[in-house]
């Protein structure tokens, strides 16, 4: 056991704790804003509870991807989906923050976390495809059950992350159910319903 390695790992964990205070636009069922850490927790829980429907998937790898997918937000915060745009520089900022956050880790651990984040961003492996899809579905699930503010744009969710959730039959089936729950929360007369 290397004390310097342990000290660097503890410093990383102290910084990663900031995800508990990074608030997202989603609200819990009691109306409190959720944190990025809470979102990541339920994303991992989704992977665990649906693992039996995912033959051939490396659950350990899927969970590691899910755990690190938003680590960069510990330093720079979350950008709500409705405010994200192609070319907004968000991915580069989050990557730079991830590099800063992991800089004190042992080289092999730092490389592993960064590689998992890269795998998620590329979205090409079966585990990354599922992580990206479950990430979108967890957000939609939270919006469909949260005590959201009046005027919340439920219609946005009907198109949100569609390409990611259509990438696997299980994700698409879950999406169908969550879209129905979203429509049930929409205001009467909303044209997107």
C-alpha positions as CSV (number, residue, x, y, z in Angstrom):
1,X,0.0,0.0,0.0
2,X,1.4,3.3,-1.2
3,X,0.5,6.2,1.1
4,X,1.0,8.7,-1.7
5,X,-1.4,6.8,-4.0
6,X,-3.9,6.6,-1.2
7,X,-3.5,10.4,-0.5
8,X,-4.0,11.2,-4.2
9,X,-7.1,8.9,-4.3
10,X,-8.6,10.6,-1.2
11,X,-8.0,14.0,-2.7
12,X,-9.8,12.9,-5.9
13,X,-12.7,11.6,-3.8
14,X,-12.9,14.8,-1.9
15,X,-13.2,16.8,-5.1
16,X,-15.7,14.3,-6.7
17,X,-17.9,14.9,-3.6
18,X,-18.8,18.2,-5.2
19,X,-21.2,16.3,-7.5
20,X,-23.5,16.1,-4.4
21,X,-23.9,19.9,-4.6
22,X,-24.1,20.2,-8.4
23,X,-27.8,20.8,-9.0
24,X,-29.7,19.8,-12.1
25,X,-32.9,21.2,-13.5
26,X,-34.9,18.1,-12.5
27,X,-36.9,18.0,-9.3
28,X,-37.4,15.1,-6.9
29,X,-40.9,13.9,-6.1
30,X,-40.9,16.2,-3.1
31,X,-39.9,19.2,-5.3
32,X,-36.3,19.5,-4.2
33,X,-33.7,20.0,-7.0
34,X,-31.8,16.8,-7.6
35,X,-28.0,16.7,-7.7
36,X,-25.8,15.2,-10.4
37,X,-24.7,12.6,-7.8
38,X,-28.3,11.5,-7.3
39,X,-28.8,11.3,-11.1
40,X,-25.7,9.1,-11.4
41,X,-26.8,6.9,-8.5
42,X,-30.2,6.1,-10.2
43,X,-28.5,5.7,-13.6
44,X,-26.4,3.0,-12.0
45,X,-29.4,1.5,-10.3
46,X,-31.2,1.3,-13.7
47,X,-28.3,-0.6,-15.1
48,X,-28.4,-3.0,-12.3
49,X,-32.1,-3.7,-12.3
50,X,-32.2,-4.1,-16.1
51,X,-29.0,-6.2,-16.4
52,X,-31.1,-9.4,-16.6
53,X,-32.5,-8.1,-19.9
54,X,-29.1,-7.4,-21.3
55,X,-27.4,-10.7,-22.2
56,X,-23.8,-10.4,-23.2
57,X,-23.3,-7.0,-21.5
58,X,-20.4,-6.5,-19.1
59,X,-22.3,-5.0,-16.2
60,X,-19.2,-4.0,-14.3
61,X,-18.0,-2.0,-17.3
62,X,-21.5,-0.5,-17.8
63,X,-21.6,0.6,-14.2
64,X,-18.1,2.1,-14.3
65,X,-19.1,4.1,-17.4
66,X,-22.3,5.3,-15.7
67,X,-20.4,6.3,-12.5
68,X,-17.8,8.4,-14.4
69,X,-20.0,9.8,-17.2
70,X,-20.7,13.2,-15.4
71,X,-17.6,13.5,-13.2
72,X,-16.5,16.6,-15.1
73,X,-19.6,18.3,-13.8
74,X,-18.1,18.3,-10.3
75,X,-16.0,21.4,-11.2
76,X,-18.0,23.1,-14.0
77,X,-21.6,22.2,-13.1
78,X,-24.4,20.9,-15.1
79,X,-26.0,22.5,-18.2
80,X,-29.7,21.6,-18.5
81,X,-30.5,19.7,-21.7
82,X,-32.8,22.5,-22.9
83,X,-29.8,24.9,-22.9
84,X,-27.4,22.6,-24.6
85,X,-26.4,23.2,-28.2
86,X,-24.0,21.6,-30.7
87,X,-20.7,23.4,-30.7
88,X,-21.3,25.1,-27.3
89,X,-18.0,23.9,-26.0
90,X,-19.6,22.0,-23.1
91,X,-17.9,18.6,-23.9
92,X,-14.4,20.3,-24.0
93,X,-15.0,22.1,-20.7
94,X,-16.2,18.9,-19.0
95,X,-13.2,17.0,-20.4
96,X,-10.8,19.7,-19.1
97,X,-12.5,19.5,-15.7
98,X,-12.3,15.7,-15.7
99,X,-8.6,15.9,-16.5
100,X,-8.1,18.4,-13.7
101,X,-10.2,16.3,-11.3
102,X,-8.2,13.1,-12.0
103,X,-4.8,14.7,-12.2
104,X,-3.7,13.6,-8.7
105,X,-4.7,9.9,-9.2
106,X,-2.1,7.2,-9.9
107,X,-1.4,7.1,-13.7
108,X,-3.2,3.8,-14.4
109,X,-6.3,4.8,-12.4
110,X,-6.3,8.3,-14.1
111,X,-6.1,6.6,-17.5
112,X,-8.9,4.1,-16.7
113,X,-11.3,6.9,-15.6
114,X,-10.4,9.0,-18.6
115,X,-10.8,6.0,-21.0
116,X,-14.2,5.2,-19.5
117,X,-15.3,8.8,-20.1
118,X,-14.0,8.7,-23.6
119,X,-15.8,5.4,-24.2
120,X,-19.0,7.1,-23.0
121,X,-18.5,10.1,-25.2
122,X,-17.8,8.0,-28.3
123,X,-20.9,5.9,-27.6
124,X,-19.7,3.0,-29.8
125,X,-19.4,0.0,-27.4
126,X,-22.5,-1.9,-26.3
127,X,-21.9,-0.7,-22.8
128,X,-21.5,2.9,-23.8
129,X,-24.6,2.8,-26.0
130,X,-26.6,1.5,-23.0
131,X,-25.1,4.1,-20.6
132,X,-26.0,6.9,-23.0
133,X,-29.5,5.6,-23.4
134,X,-30.1,5.0,-19.7
135,X,-28.7,8.5,-19.0
136,X,-31.4,10.0,-21.1
137,X,-34.1,7.7,-19.7
138,X,-33.2,8.5,-16.1
139,X,-33.6,12.2,-16.9
140,X,-37.0,11.6,-18.5
141,X,-38.1,9.3,-15.6
142,X,-37.1,12.1,-13.1
143,X,-39.1,14.7,-15.1
144,X,-42.1,12.4,-15.3
145,X,-42.2,11.9,-11.5
146,X,-40.8,15.1,-10.1
147,X,-42.7,17.9,-8.5
148,X,-41.8,20.3,-11.4
149,X,-42.5,24.0,-11.5
150,X,-45.7,25.2,-13.2
151,X,-45.1,25.5,-16.9
152,X,-42.5,22.8,-17.0
153,X,-41.8,21.8,-20.7
154,X,-42.8,18.1,-20.7
155,X,-43.0,18.2,-24.5
156,X,-39.2,18.7,-24.7
157,X,-38.8,15.2,-23.2
158,X,-40.7,13.6,-26.1
159,X,-37.8,14.3,-28.4
160,X,-35.0,14.4,-25.9
161,X,-32.3,11.9,-26.6
162,X,-34.4,9.9,-29.0
163,X,-31.4,8.6,-31.0
164,X,-29.8,7.3,-27.8
165,X,-32.9,5.6,-26.6
166,X,-33.8,4.1,-29.9
167,X,-30.3,2.4,-30.1
168,X,-31.4,-0.7,-28.2
169,X,-34.7,-2.6,-28.0
170,X,-34.9,-2.5,-24.2
171,X,-34.2,1.3,-24.2
172,X,-36.8,1.8,-26.8
173,X,-39.4,-0.1,-24.8
174,X,-38.6,1.8,-21.7
175,X,-38.8,5.0,-23.7
176,X,-42.3,4.1,-24.9
177,X,-43.5,3.7,-21.3
178,X,-41.8,7.0,-20.2
179,X,-43.2,8.9,-23.1
180,X,-46.7,7.8,-22.0
181,X,-45.9,9.0,-18.4
182,X,-44.7,12.3,-19.9
183,X,-47.8,12.8,-21.9
184,X,-49.9,12.1,-18.8
185,X,-48.2,15.1,-17.1
186,X,-48.6,17.5,-20.0
187,X,-51.1,20.3,-20.0
188,X,-54.2,19.7,-22.0
189,X,-53.9,21.2,-25.4
190,X,-50.1,21.0,-25.6
191,X,-49.5,20.2,-29.3
192,X,-46.5,18.0,-28.7
193,X,-48.5,15.5,-26.7
